[in-house]
């Protein structure tokens, strides 16, 4: 009488082998790490894209505001200062002042505020040079207010805001170069002024220099909107 041995059950090594379990764990860990890195890279890429879009929007705004002519009845025309040479406005400052000479007969404001201090060794301030230039070209001296302490746009506009508030005034028309118009407007608004801008159309800042300054201003405006223009002035002026 023959007997048969029971069949041997053969199990798959991959189902129970410790080596198989470790490989599965490693694969899962690799997938998890890869997924995390993909999320990090995606987030970084999105942040860079948003930063580029934010900068481009700021650049377009710098360009468009610099070409606006927001003429309106205001309390004062404010001229942003620039270099002067022993009492004579630089060509850049003269272009801004010439624009004021054109605006003054239109009766937009009863006052003109000229701005800008001096550097050690100068006999005249930017405000002094500007006032003399305007007076020689028909703007009455008794309507010209001098802000002659500021060494930056922010400092000058802060002094202008205090000067005008002391007279119960706050509506201003800022005259400057096109590339500088948006930052001047938003700085003045941060200081509590009601602002319009009218840029000179005879600016001596042209070509590649104008493009470079527009790009710099776009970066400044983009940062200033986040940290405030006072802090921006502390960093760059």
C-alpha positions as CSV (number, residue, x, y, z in Angstrom):
1,X,0.0,0.0,0.0
2,X,1.5,3.2,-1.1
3,X,1.3,6.5,0.7
4,X,1.6,9.9,-0.7
5,X,3.3,12.8,0.9
6,X,1.3,15.9,1.4
7,X,2.2,18.6,-1.1
8,X,4.6,21.2,0.2
9,X,3.1,24.7,0.2
10,X,5.5,27.2,-1.5
11,X,5.1,30.8,-0.4
12,X,6.3,33.7,-2.5
13,X,9.5,35.2,-1.1
14,X,8.3,38.7,-2.0
15,X,5.3,38.4,0.3
16,X,7.2,37.6,3.5
17,X,10.8,38.4,2.9
18,X,12.3,41.1,5.2
19,X,14.3,42.2,2.2
20,X,11.1,42.8,0.2
21,X,9.5,44.8,3.1
22,X,12.6,47.0,3.3
23,X,12.6,47.7,-0.4
24,X,8.9,48.7,-0.2
25,X,9.6,51.1,2.7
26,X,12.5,52.6,0.8
27,X,10.4,53.1,-2.3
28,X,7.6,54.8,-0.3
29,X,10.2,57.0,1.5
30,X,11.7,58.0,-1.9
31,X,8.3,58.8,-3.3
32,X,7.5,60.9,-0.2
33,X,10.8,62.8,-0.4
34,X,10.3,63.4,-4.1
35,X,6.8,64.6,-3.6
36,X,8.0,67.1,-0.9
37,X,10.7,68.4,-3.2
38,X,8.3,68.8,-6.0
39,X,6.0,70.9,-3.7
40,X,9.0,73.0,-2.6
41,X,10.1,73.6,-6.2
42,X,6.6,74.4,-7.3
43,X,6.1,76.8,-4.4
44,X,9.4,78.5,-5.2
45,X,8.6,78.8,-8.9
46,X,5.2,80.2,-8.1
47,X,6.8,82.8,-5.7
48,X,9.3,83.8,-8.4
49,X,6.5,84.1,-11.0
50,X,4.4,86.3,-8.7
51,X,7.5,88.5,-7.9
52,X,8.2,89.0,-11.6
53,X,4.5,89.8,-12.3
54,X,4.5,92.3,-9.3
55,X,7.6,94.0,-10.6
56,X,6.3,94.2,-14.2
57,X,3.1,95.8,-12.9
58,X,5.1,98.3,-10.9
59,X,7.2,99.1,-13.9
60,X,4.1,99.7,-16.1
61,X,2.7,101.9,-13.4
62,X,5.9,104.0,-13.1
63,X,5.8,104.5,-16.9
64,X,2.1,105.4,-17.1
65,X,2.0,107.7,-14.1
66,X,5.1,109.5,-15.4
67,X,3.2,110.4,-18.5
68,X,0.0,111.5,-16.7
69,X,-0.9,115.1,-16.4
70,X,-3.3,115.3,-13.5
71,X,-4.0,119.0,-13.6
72,X,-6.5,120.1,-11.0
73,X,-7.1,122.9,-8.5
74,X,-4.8,122.3,-5.6
75,X,-3.4,124.2,-2.6
76,X,0.2,124.2,-3.8
77,X,2.4,123.1,-6.6
78,X,5.4,121.2,-5.2
79,X,8.6,120.9,-7.1
80,X,10.9,118.0,-6.3
81,X,14.5,119.2,-5.9
82,X,17.5,118.1,-7.9
83,X,21.1,119.2,-8.1
84,X,22.1,122.9,-8.2
85,X,25.5,124.4,-8.9
86,X,26.3,127.5,-6.8
87,X,22.8,128.8,-7.0
88,X,22.1,127.7,-10.6
89,X,19.7,124.8,-11.1
90,X,21.1,121.8,-12.9
91,X,19.5,121.0,-16.3
92,X,17.4,118.4,-14.7
93,X,16.1,120.8,-12.0
94,X,15.6,123.5,-14.6
95,X,13.4,121.3,-16.7
96,X,11.1,120.7,-13.6
97,X,11.1,124.5,-12.9
98,X,10.3,125.3,-16.5
99,X,7.2,123.1,-16.2
100,X,6.1,125.1,-13.2
101,X,6.6,128.4,-15.1
102,X,4.2,126.9,-17.7
103,X,1.7,125.8,-15.1
104,X,1.7,129.0,-13.0
105,X,-0.4,131.2,-15.4
106,X,-3.2,128.6,-15.4
107,X,-4.1,129.5,-11.8
108,X,-4.0,126.0,-10.5
109,X,-2.7,126.9,-7.1
110,X,-2.0,130.0,-5.0
111,X,1.4,128.7,-3.7
112,X,4.5,127.0,-5.1
113,X,6.7,124.9,-2.8
114,X,10.3,124.4,-3.8
115,X,12.3,121.7,-2.1
116,X,15.8,120.4,-1.3
117,X,18.6,121.2,1.0
118,X,22.3,121.3,0.2
119,X,25.5,119.3,0.8
120,X,28.3,120.5,3.1
121,X,30.2,123.3,1.3
122,X,27.4,124.5,-0.8
123,X,26.5,128.2,-0.5
124,X,22.9,127.6,-1.8
125,X,20.2,125.1,-1.2
126,X,18.2,123.5,-4.0
127,X,15.2,125.4,-2.7
128,X,17.1,128.7,-2.9
129,X,18.2,128.1,-6.4
130,X,14.7,127.0,-7.5
131,X,13.0,130.0,-5.9
132,X,15.4,132.5,-7.6
133,X,14.9,130.7,-11.0
134,X,11.1,130.9,-10.7
135,X,11.1,134.5,-9.5
136,X,13.2,135.5,-12.5
137,X,10.6,133.9,-14.8
138,X,7.5,135.6,-13.4
139,X,6.4,133.5,-10.4
140,X,5.9,136.1,-7.6
141,X,8.4,135.6,-4.8
142,X,5.8,136.0,-2.1
143,X,3.9,132.9,-3.2
144,X,7.0,130.7,-3.1
145,X,7.6,128.6,0.0
146,X,11.0,127.1,0.6
147,X,11.6,123.6,2.1
148,X,15.3,123.8,2.4
149,X,16.3,121.0,4.8
150,X,15.5,117.7,3.0
151,X,18.3,115.5,1.7
152,X,16.0,112.9,0.2
153,X,12.6,112.9,-1.5
154,X,11.0,111.5,1.7
155,X,12.5,114.1,4.0
156,X,11.5,116.9,1.7
157,X,7.9,115.7,1.3
158,X,7.6,115.1,5.0
159,X,8.6,118.7,5.6
160,X,6.3,119.9,2.9
161,X,3.4,118.0,4.5
162,X,4.1,119.6,7.9
163,X,4.4,123.0,6.4
164,X,1.1,122.8,4.5
165,X,-0.8,121.2,7.4
166,X,0.3,124.1,9.5
167,X,-1.7,126.3,7.0
168,X,-4.6,123.9,6.9
169,X,-3.7,122.7,3.4
170,X,-3.1,119.3,1.9
171,X,-4.0,119.2,-1.8
172,X,-0.8,119.3,-3.9
173,X,0.4,118.9,-7.5
174,X,3.8,117.4,-7.6
175,X,6.2,118.3,-10.5
176,X,9.2,116.1,-11.1
177,X,10.7,113.9,-13.8
178,X,8.5,111.1,-15.3
179,X,10.5,108.2,-13.8
180,X,10.2,109.8,-10.3
181,X,6.4,110.7,-10.4
182,X,4.9,107.5,-9.0
183,X,7.3,107.2,-6.0
184,X,6.8,110.9,-5.2
185,X,3.0,110.5,-5.3
186,X,2.9,107.4,-3.2
187,X,5.4,108.8,-0.7
188,X,3.3,112.0,-0.4
189,X,0.1,110.0,0.0
190,X,1.8,107.9,2.8
191,X,2.4,111.3,4.5
192,X,-1.2,112.2,4.3
193,X,-1.3,114.5,1.3
194,X,-4.0,114.5,-1.4
195,X,-1.8,114.2,-4.5
196,X,-1.8,114.8,-8.2
197,X,1.3,114.7,-10.4
198,X,2.4,116.5,-13.6
199,X,5.8,115.5,-15.0
200,X,8.0,117.7,-17.0
201,X,8.0,116.8,-20.7
202,X,11.5,118.3,-21.2
203,X,13.4,116.0,-18.9
204,X,17.1,115.7,-19.7
205,X,17.0,112.0,-18.5
206,X,16.5,110.2,-21.7
207,X,17.4,107.0,-23.6
208,X,19.1,104.2,-21.7
209,X,19.5,106.4,-18.6
210,X,15.7,106.9,-18.5
211,X,15.1,103.2,-18.9
212,X,17.5,102.4,-16.1
213,X,15.9,104.9,-13.7
214,X,12.4,103.6,-14.6
215,X,13.6,100.1,-13.6
216,X,15.2,101.3,-10.4
217,X,12.0,103.2,-9.5
218,X,9.8,100.2,-10.2
219,X,11.9,98.2,-7.8
220,X,11.8,101.0,-5.2
221,X,8.0,101.4,-5.5
222,X,7.5,97.6,-5.3
223,X,9.5,97.4,-2.1
224,X,8.1,100.7,-0.6
225,X,4.6,99.4,-0.9
226,X,5.5,96.5,1.3
227,X,7.8,98.0,3.9
228,X,6.7,101.7,3.7
229,X,8.4,104.6,1.9
230,X,9.9,105.9,5.1
231,X,11.8,102.6,5.7
232,X,12.7,102.5,2.0
233,X,14.3,106.0,2.3
234,X,16.3,104.8,5.3
235,X,17.6,101.9,3.2
236,X,18.4,103.7,-0.1
237,X,18.9,107.4,0.6
